[in-house]
């Protein structure tokens, strides 16, 4: 396994050259059009980088590691014919700044390591997180867009956690990540949509399988799954309901999956104080049963330089029998464990310049352990201490879905 601590430290220095206007992962279906729009390219960039110490404690086992969670994004936009062309690209250095197996995280599941299911680890994100383009045309009050990605997000789920304003100060992925927004890295996506007066409907065809264990390559694109999402946006509010059919998302399972999600996001001000909050539900309908997850997370400006963040979630996990050897055409009963986690954290900006903001922060997490997991997990807890870099102004720029 690689030792990523030294390379992780270099990431902070590398990001200081990233310009500071925020953008989002899903540049549909709402854009701002100006009568004097220039025919030349307009470029924007965004990033989020954590480097710190991660400690996870559970019965019989302590995990501790220095690591970096990070992503970088650049987007070009220009008028083309009657519409607007948008070309986003997104990358992560996590293949170099995390261990091959990923980041230790109690009760986390999703994807594989050495062909087996990951348990108690959050996988590194692929180097290529998004490559593609979108073309949008406005006819009267109706917007129409068509997007195609070699790798990117289908119309399924809420704003991905790394782009949600309520989660951007939290270095840890939600435990329900693979119930809601894990498809934000799909190799092969085609999406079409319409929007009117804040309402939008989108449909996608995409590759349902999770990325493979080679984090540096581009997996072979394929269109074998589908999704539909309806959404509504007004001011600081954004709500969506979506569903999709995923073709064999995990290589150790021989079955397809149906996923449903619903969410409400708020990113605005309450009594003059910046507030971001998300309520989220996700459900995976598998051959072994129906697994539900619920989340509420928040990020509140405590003072001029400080932010309080937190996350509460409960989720049904297939931990005891995940990856069991079910023969084709036959499935065994899987024991389900209802786990829960509560995280409270704080970030304080130490430096704020034109090139970005550097802050220090930390958080602690406690867990509710079901009876069928007590012998293996006991009473786990975890905490993080970290430095965080972000371009200036990123927290105040609305994210586009």
N, C-alpha and C positions, 0 to 999 in steps of 0.2 A: 504494500500500500504506500502511496506517496505521502510525504510529509509536507503539508501545504502552508505551514505557518509563515515561512520567509516569503514565499511568493504572494501570500495573502497581504502581507504588509506593503508590498510594492503596489498593490492595486490602488490604495489611497492616493499615492503620489501620481499615478498614471491618470487618475480622473480629474486632476486639477485643470487640465486643458479642455474639459468638456464645457461648451457654452451653456448658458443657463436659462433656457426657456423650456417649460415642461410640455410634454405631449403624452399621448396615451397609446395603448396597444391596439385598440380597435377603432380606427379612424373613420367610422361610419356612424350613424347616418346623419349627423348634425355637423355642419360646417358654417363658418361665417364668410359671406361673400361681400366684396366691396366693389363699388362701381368703377373705381380707378385701379382695379387689380392689375398688377404688372404681369406682362407675358413671360417674364423670366422666373427662374426657380426661387422659391422661398424655402430656406432651410431652418429647421429647428432641431434641438437636441435635448435629451433628458438622461438622467442616471440616478441610481441609488446604490450606495456602497456601504456595507457594514464590515468591520473587522474587529474581532473580539474573541472572548473566552466563553465557551459553552460548557456548562456542567449539568449532567443529567444523572439523577440517582434513582435507582430502583433496587428492590431486594436482590441480594447476591451480586449486584453489578453497579459500578459507577462508570460513567462515561465522561471524559473531559477532553476538550480539543480547542486549539486556536484555529480559526477559520474565517472565511469571508463569504458572505452572501452578497451578490451584486448583479446588476444589469445595466446596460448602456443602450441608448436608442437614438437614432437619427432619422429624420423624415424630410423628404423633399416634396414640394407641392407647387403646381403651376396650372394656369388655365390651358386647356387643350380643346379646341373646337367649342361646342356649346357648353362644356362642363369643366370639371376640375379633376386633374390626375394627382393622386397621392401615392408616393412610394416610400413605405416605411421599412426600416431594417433595425433589428434588435439583436443584441448579443449578450452573453454572460461568460465571465471568466471562471465560473464555479468548477469546470473540469480541472482547473489548475489550482484553485484556492480551497478546495475541499478534498477530503479523502475520497478514494474511488467509491466507497460504499455510501458516502453522503454525510449528512449532518445528524448527529445523535439527537433523537427526539422521542420521548416516551409516548407509546401508543400510536406513533405515526405508521402508516402503511401506504403502499402504492409503488408500482414498478418493481424492478428486479435487481439483484446483484449475484453474479455468477449463476444465472438462470433460476435462482430461487427467489421467492417473494421477500421484499424488504419489510422488516418489522422493527420498530423503534428507530428508524432512520428516515430522514427526508432526503431523497435522491438529489444529486447535483442537477441543475438545469443544463440543457444542451448549449454548446457554444452558439449555434444558430437558433435563435428563439423566434425570429420573424423575418421573412424575406418575401416580398410580393408587392402587390399594387391594387389600387382601387380607383375607379372612375365614377364620378357622380355628376348627374345632370339635374337641374332644377327647372321644372315646367310649371309655371304659375306658382302655386303653393305646394306642389307635390315634388318631393325629391326622390330620385331613383338612383341606385348605386349597384355596381357589380364589382366584386373583389375576387382576386385569385392569388393564392399564396403557395409557394413551394413549401414553406413552413409558416404557420400562423394560426389564428383563432377562428373556429367556426362560430356560428350564431347559437351558442349554447352556454348558459351560465351568466353570472353577474360579471362586473368588472373584475378581472383577475386580481388576486390578492396583492401582488406587487405594485399594482396601479391604483388600488383603492386608497382614497385619502384617509380612511379610517384605519388602514393597516400599514401605511408607508413608514412609520417609525418603529414597527415591530419586525425584528429580523427573522422571526419564525413563521413558517407556513402553517395555516390552520390544519387541524386534524381532519377536517371535512374537505380538504383540498381535492381529493380524488372522488368526491361526491358532487362537486359543483363546478370548478373552473380548471381542472387539470388538462382539459383539451386546449388550453391556450397555446400549447406547442403541439400542433398536428401537422404531419408531413403530407401535404396535399389538401387544399381547401378551395372550394368555389362557393361564393355567397352572393345572393341577390336580395335586394330589399327595397321597400318603399317607406316614405315617412311623410306625415302631414300633421301640422299643428302640434308637434311634440310626440305624436304617436308613431310607432314604427313597427313593421313586420318584416322579418328576415328569414331566409331559408338557406341551409348549407348542405353540401355534400363534402365529405372529408374522410380521412383515414382514421378509423376508430382505435387502432392499436397504439398503445403508449410507445414513446421513443425507446429505441434499443439501448444497450449498455455502452455503446461507443458514442461518447458525448461530443466528439469532434466532427462526426460525419453528418451528411444529410441523408436521412433514411429514404428509401424508395417511396415516392408519393403514390397514393392510391385513393380512390374514391369508393369506399365500401360501406359508409355509414351516412346518416343524415340527421339534421336537427332543424327545429323551427323555434324562433323567439319572437315574442311580442313585448314591446317596451313602451314606456311613457316617460317624458322628461318635462319638467317645468321648474324654472329657477334652480334652486339648490337640490331639488328632488329628482331621483331617478329610480324607476321600478321596472322589473322585468319578470316574465314567466317564460320558461323555455323547457323543451324536452327533446330528447334525441335517442336514436338507436345506434349503439356502438358495437361494431363487429369485433369480437374477441379482443377486448382491450388489453388483457394481460396474457402473456405467452404461456403461463403455467395453468391457465384455465382454457377449456375447450368450448366455452359458451359465450353467446352474445349478452349484451346488457342494455337495459333501458334506463335512462337517466332523466330525472325531472328536477328542476330548480325554480325557486322563486326568491326574490330579494327586493328590499327597499333600501336605498342609500340617500343619505343627506350630507351635503358638503356646503356649509354656509356659515352664518354667524347667528349666535343667540345672545342677545343683550350685549352686543359689541365684542363678543369673544368667539374666535374661530372654533367651530365644532364640526367634526365629521363622525358619522355613525352609520353602521350597516346592520340590518337584520336579514338573516339568510337561512334558507332551508334547502337541503339537497337530499335526493333519494336515488339510490341504486337498486334497481329491480333485477336481481340475479336469480339463477336457477336454484341457489341455496336459500333464498329468502329475500325479503324486502328490508333494506338497510336505510335508515333515516339519520340525518344529521341536522343539528340546529346550531346557529352561531349568532352572537351579538358582539360587535366590537366597536371601539370608539377611540378617537384621538382629539384631545381638547387642549387648546392653548391655555397654559397655566399662568404665564406672564409673558413679558416681551421676548424672552429667549427660551422658555421652557414649554414642554408638551407632556401631558399625561396621556398614556394610552393603555388599553386593556382589551381583553378578549375573554368571553365566556362561551363555551361550546359543550355540547353533549352529542355523542354519535354512537351508533351501533356498529361495532367492529367484529369482523371475522378474524380473530387473532389465534384461536386455538387450533383451527383446522385449515387455515389459509394455505392454498396450494396443495391440498390433498389430492391423492392419485385417483381421480374419478375416471373410469373407463369411458370411451365414447358411447353416448346414448344412455348413460347411467349417472346419477348424481346421488351422493350420500348426504345425510343430514349434517349440517355444520352448526356448531355451538356458537351463539352470538353473545358478545360482551358489550354491555352499555357502559361506556366510559365517559368521563367528563373532565374538563380542565378549565382553570381560571388563571389568567395572566394579568398582572399589574406592572406597569413600567413607566419610566420617565426618561426624557431626553432633554439635555440642555445644550443650546448652541453656544460654543465658545468663540468661534470666529465666523464672521459674516462679511464677505467681500463680494465684489462684482463677479469673481470666478466661482463663488459657491459658499456653502456653509459647512462648517465642521463642528460636530457636537459629540458629547459623550453621553452614554446612557446605560441603563440596566433594567432588568425585569426579573420577576420571580413567578413561578407557576406551581400551583398545587393541583392535585388530581383526586377525582372520585373513582375508586376502584371497585368493580363489581365482585360479587362473592366468588365467581368462578375464576377470577384472576388474582385473588389475594395471595395464594401460595407462591405465585411466580413473581408478583410485583410488590407486595407489601404496601407501604405508604410512600410512593415516589414523590419527588419534587425536583425542580430544576431552576437554574437561573442563568442569565447572560450579563456580561459586561462588555461594552463595545464602544468604538468610535464610528460615527456615521458621517458620510459626505453626501451632499446633495447640491445641485445647481441652485443659485439664488433665485427666489421667486417660485420654485417648483411647487411648494405647498399651497400656493394661492391660485394656481391656474387650474380651471376645471378640466376634468378628464373627459375625453370624448369616447363614446361607446360605438 
